[in-house]
Amino acid sequence: MKTWLLLFVLLSGCAGTPSRPPADLASLFDDAAFPAPSGRVDAADLFTLSAPMRAHLHSPEFKKTLRDKGSARGLVAALYSKSDLQLDYDATVTRTAAQTYAERAGNCLSLVVMTAAFARELGMSVRFQSVETEETWSRNGSLYLVSSHVNISLGQKMALNGFSAEADPLVIDFLPPPDAARLRTRALQEADIVALYMNNRAAEELVQGRIADAYWWARAAILQRPALVEAYNTLAVIYARSGQPARAEQVYRAALRKQPDSLVVMQNLEHALNVNGKLAEAQALQRRIDRLYPAPPFHYFNQGMRAYQAGDFRRAKALFAREAARAPDNDEFHFWLGATHLQLGELNTAVEELALARETSTRAETRERYVAKLARLKSSVARPSGR
């Protein structure tokens, strides 16, 4: 039986005063089972510029860049050039615009939000977009996380024969997938971005073990966008983690009605059915999963880990390499492939894989660990034999 759960990773109301849900959603929530949130569950300030941001916006250097390059390209140059803010990509926490600016770091959604906040202040039009690419899977302990991809396009007004017209928009993508320019996009509303932010906050609170806060953020995400399947899945995982398997099953079923072929939801529901003693239904659902997804994400990796733990390093290497080939941006796959090369005495290849693990990691603390491991390994490679 599986022991892991899957999460999807992308409004007024303050702590202790949650808004009343509409009748069609009320049955999904169990407010009495969770204490009040420790802080505000609120996205009202998501796009708000802080005083330092406004000062940056009105600085002579910023204004010169806008004049030299135009509004959209100037904004990108001013915000993301290595000589200016020196922003770092960090998938650990989803931040508001002001927090991203203050920390000089953020994930894809945080950087989109901060860019939108600056662009709107400059009078540019903003379009949020969901990029139709394969989902990115990662793990944090026993939680499997699934991320979608969003970007932003900026337009600037220009005069045309006395009328206001839209110049060609500039698409900004902070972690573009391969062949990004050829991929289809779907327009998102600001409310969608807000809901994705709330769902990310829920997932991040859950990863940190703050179950009650996770519940209130997931609840807020569903109320913000009742069609957001990711938020239903997050809420169900929260119920499962808080010892409410029947509630978890109920919400998984609600999510599956909205997206019947979701691998994440089906796998989680299959686990919930087993926990709830509905073994025949769980087996039927597993057969459906196997038909639709014969080799789901982490399939070869999990087989590789079993081989590694059994000491069969050559088989582990082949399986890790197979998983890394179909998900080359997953740092964990490169790390374990490197570890296997190390076990086989293939030190130079191990160094290459650990370097790839460092380059593909989206978490600052993980990159630091890889740097340390890589330094130790390079030292051992450089050390002459016999010493």
N, C-alpha and C positions, 0 to 999 in steps of 0.2 A: 504494500500500500504506500502510495506517495505520502511524504511528510512535508512537502513544500507547498507554498501557495504563490500565485502569480498576481502581480499588480500591473496595471497600466501606468506608465509614467508619461505631460506634456508636460452695490449691495450694502446695504446698511445692516445694522444689527451689531450690538456689542456683547461682550462676555456676559453670560447669565440671562440674556434676553433674546433667545433665538426666535426667528420669525416663524409664524404658524404655517405649516405646510398645507398645500391644497389637498382636497379629499383624496384624489387619485394617487398621491404620493405618501400620505400620512401613514399608511400601513407598513411602509418600508422602514420607518424610523422608530427608535426606542429610546427617546430622550431620558426617560427615568432611569435607564441602566447606566448612564454615564454622568459623572460630576460635571459641573460647569467648566468651560474651557479656561485655561490659565491666563489667556490674554484675548485680545480682540480677534474675532473671526470676521474679518472685514477687508474688502479690497478697495475701499473708497479712495485710498491714497496710492493705488497701484501706479498711476501715471503722473503723480504729482512731482513737480520739480522742487528740489531743495534749494536753499539759499546759495550753497556752493555751486550747484548746477547753473543757477541763473547768473552767477558771477562769471563762470566759465563761458557761458553763452555770450556774454557781453564784453568779454575781454578783447583787446586789440588783436591778439594773435588769432583768435577764433574768427573774428570779423574779416580779417585779411584772408584767411583760408577760404571763407565763403565767397569773397570777391574774386579770388584767383581761380577757383574751381567750380563755382556755381553752388547753389544751395544744397542739392542732394549729395553730390560728390564731395563738396566741401565739408558737409556734416560728417560723412563717413571718414574722411581724411582726418578731421579734427578729433573725432572720438576714438578712432581705432588705429591710428599710426603709432608705431612703437616709440616714437619720440614724444608722444603726448600722454594720454592716459595710461598706456601700457596695460590694457585690460587683459585679464587671464580668463580662459574658459575653465569653468568649474561646475560640474554637474551635481555637486553635493547639496546645494540649497537653491531654491527658487526665490529670487529677491524682487522687491519693488524697484521702480526706476531709481529712486533716491538711494536705496540700499546698494544696488549694483554699482552706482557711481561712487559711493563712499568706500565700498570694499574693493573696487577696481577688479571685480570678478563676477561671473554669472554664467548660468547655463544658457542654452539656446533661447528659451522663453524669456528669461531675464534680460538678455541683450536686445531682443525684439522690443520688449516693453520700454527699456530705456531709450532706444533709438526713436521709438514712436513719440515718447514724451518730448524729446528735443525737437523732432520734426514738426510736431503740432505747434510748438511754441514759435517756430520759424514760419508758420503759415503754410506748411506743405501738406498735401493730401497723403494719407496713410492707408495702405491696404495690407491687411494681415492675410497670410496664405498658409494652408496646410499642403505640404508636399506629398504627393502620392508615391511613396517609396516603401520599401520593405521595413517593417518594424525592427527596431534595434532592441535586442534582449541583453540584459545584464543581471547580475546577482548581487545581493547584499545579505550575507548570512543565508538564512533559509528562505528569504523572499526573492522571487524572480521578478525583475522589473522589465516592463516593456515600454519603450519610448517611441513616440511619433515625432515628426519633424515639422517645424514651422519656420517661415521666413517672413520678410516684410518687403514691400515695394514702396518707394517714395516718389511722389510727383510734385512738380513745381509749376506754379501758375506763370503763364507768359501772355503778353499782349499780342493779339493777332487781328489786325484791321479794326481795332477798337473794341474787340470782344476778348473775353477771358477764355483761354484754351489751356488744355493740359499738355505739358511737354511729355516726351517719352519717359515712362517711369523707370526708376533705377531699382533693380531687385538686389536686396542685401541678404546674403545667406552666410551664417556664421560657421556652420559645419556642413558645407555642401556635400551631398552624397554623390557617388560617381554618376556622370552624365546628367547632372542636376538640371542643366538647361533644357534637356529633352523631356523631363518628367512633367506630368500634369500637376496642376495645382488647383486647389479649391479655396474660394474666398471664405474668410472667416470674419464674423462680426466681433466687435469689441467684447460683447457678452461671452463669446466663445473663448476668447483669450482669458477673460476673468475666470471662467469656469475651469479652464485648464490650469491656471495659477492655483486655484483653490484645491483642485485634485492633486497637483504636485505637492502642495503643502501638507495635505492629508497623508500622502505616501511617505513624505519625509518625516513627519511626526511618528508614523507607524514604525519606520526603520529605527528611529531613536527610542522606541518603546513607550512613547507617550500616547497611549491608546485613546484616552478621552479626547485629547486635542485632535487626534486624527479623525475621530468620529465627527466632531463638529465641523471640521473643514470639508470632509466628504459630503456631509449633509448639505452644507452650503453650496457645494459644487453642483449637486443634483438639483437643488432649488433654482440655482442660477441657469442651468441648462439641462432640463429633464431628459433630453435626448442623448446626453453624454454617457455612453456605455462605460467608459473608463471609470467614471465616478461610482457607478453602481458596483463594479467589480471591486473597487477600493473599499467601499462600504461593507461589502460582503466579507472581504478578507478581515476587516476590523472585527466584524461579528465573530468570525471563526477564531480569531486570536483572543477574543474576550470570553470565550466559552459559551457562545450562543450558536451552535451548529444549525439549529432549525431556522433561525433568522438568516444565517449565511446562505443556506439553501434557497430560501425564499427570494433573496435579492439576486442570487446567481440566476435563478429562473427568470426573474424580471429582466435581467441584462440579456439573457439568451433570446428572449422574445424580441428584443430590439435588434440583436445581431446574431442570427441563428448559427452561423458558421465560425464564430469567434473561438480560436484555439484556446486562448487564455481562459475565457469563461467556461468552456466545456471541460478543460482539465480541472479547473477549480471545482466545478459542479460535480464532476466524477468523484473527486476526493470527498466532498461534502456528503454525497450519497452513501459512500462507504462508511463514513463516520456515523451517519444516521441509520445505518443498518439496512439500507435499500440496495442490497448487493446485486440483485438481478438487473435493476435499472442502471446501476453503475457499470456493470459489465456490458450492457447494451450500448451505453454511451461511449465506453472505451472502444468498442468495436467500430463505432462511427468515427471516432477520433483517428483510429488506425487507418481507416479507409481514406479519410480526407487528408491526413498528415502522417504518412508512413515514417518520415524522419524529421520530427519537429526540432526546433532550436534546442541546443544542448544535448541532442540525441547521441552524437558521436563523442562529445565531450564527456558525458556521464559514463559511457562505455570505456573511454580512455582512462578516466579516474579509477575505475574498477581494475583495469589492467595495471595501472601504475601502482596501486596499493598492493596488488598481487606480485609485484616485482617483474612483470612482463613489460619491460620498458620499450622493446621494439614494437610491440603491438600498440602500446600507449602512444608512441611517437606517431605512428601511422594514423591513429584515430584523432589525436589532437591536430595533426596537420590537415586532416580532412575537414574538421570543424573550423579551423582557422581560415581555410581556403574559401569557405562559403560565408564567413563572417569576419573579414580581415580587420575590422575596426574594434574587435573585442579584445581588450588588453589581457583578460584572464586566459584566453586561449593561447596567446603568444607566451604568457608567463609559464604556463604548464608545459608547453612545447619546449621552451627553453630549459625548464627543469629536467625534462626527459633527455634532451641532448646532453645535459650535464651528467646525468646518471650513466649515460653511454660513453662518457669521456670525450664527447664532441664539443670541446670548449668554445671554439670560434663560432660555431653555429648557435651555441647557447647564448653567447654574447649578442649576436644579431637578433635573436628572438626577444631577449630581455630589452634590448633597445627599442624594438617594435612595441613591446608592452608599455614602455614608458611613453612613447610617442602617441599611442592610441588611447591612453588612459584619459578620462574626462574628470577625474577627481584629484585635487591637488595633493591630498595626503597620500594617495596611492602612488602618484608619480614620484613623490619623495622616497617612498619605500623602494620603488624600482631603481631609482638613481643609486641608492645605497647598495642594493644587491648587485647592480651592474658594476659599481666601482670595485666591490670585493671580487667579483668574478674576473674583471679585467686584470686585477692585480695578480690573481692566480694564473691567468693565461700568460702574463708578461714575465712571471717568475721563472728563471731558468730551471730546467729539470735537475734533480739531484740535490737541490738546496732545501 
